[in-house]
């Protein structure tokens, strides 16, 4: 256990999946790491808990494709070290109107990166999935092999366990209130609300929905990261059809483009239930959350009834879970040095906008590169810089519409 006066090479603030992945990556390179968490480890107040997350390489933004592909390898590498699975493979099926700009960019990304894919009309979709999906005549489907499901809480635990094995010190119930530059010997002091402080040569901030609050209090920078409370829904598969939707068969992870953007996974965590939810939520203060009642479900019920061929009970979800998004205006990540008096001593990873979990292994690798060497290999970070919001409050320009409510 860390004691007052102990010094570290890197202090990671926030022990969700991004911070835990970063602690693992830094410690794997032989550096002394402290991982701090404001709540209990594996808590359910943020964005890194629950039963499943999708992983896919089909992005309208082509710059995410190499990050996802590296993450596949890093997920499997971590699994090989821990000895159990957190990543379960599946096909990925994207669907939407044939003129949807987002879906057209997904197809363009597949073509640019030579991703094997099928573009299917309504009848071909029905044939491929044995009638389990029914799309309108003016829609198309895009099918690839690069899909799957990640077990989130299990994945966070995996990264923390691997970090501990490499000598990382973990401390929970350590709410960080301030980070200050050490003027004499360099590095930074990290102060917690219970009066403890720790010195590190470098610091990484990965605090999810609390990013805007902590960064502003530390540096005065007002990041446009808006916490949203979102609701995940599980629907009952009609009796006799349960096996058709189970993980390990040919039923895919999927995404439906348009308003709203809807996504789902095969049945895995709850036998006989399928996850189908809306990508979006309602703005909130992470310290004063409403904890429900959730979003209106009329459109989602209609989607389940019409697109899943009436084989899933569309009367309403039988189970729901609440989670947090940390949304940027352009739905792109924030991965950058805090700058100012901190220079390159403090790195921020945040604003993962409801689609970052799948890339947590590579985000951890990138944050590790930045904090240890000052630059990241093999990735173009211009899309993730803090400065983009100074040039344009909406961030990166995109021709296609955003999906968040």
Secondary structure by P-SEA (a helix, b strand, c coil): cccccccccbbbccccaaaaaaaaaaaaabbbbbbbbccccccccccccccbbbbbcccccccaaaaaaaaaaaaaaaaaaaccccbbbbbbbbbcccccaaaaaaaaaaaaaccbbbbbcaaaaaaaacccccccccbbbbbbccccccaaaaaaaaaaaaaaaabbbbbccccccccccccccbbbbbbcccbbbbbbcbbbbccccaaaaaaaacccccccbbbbbbbbbbbbccccccccccccccccccccccccccccccccccccbbbbbbccbbbbcccccccccccccaaaaaaaacccccccccccccbbbbbccccccccccccccccccccccbbbbcccccccccaaaaaaaaaaaaacccccccccccccccccccccccccccccccccc
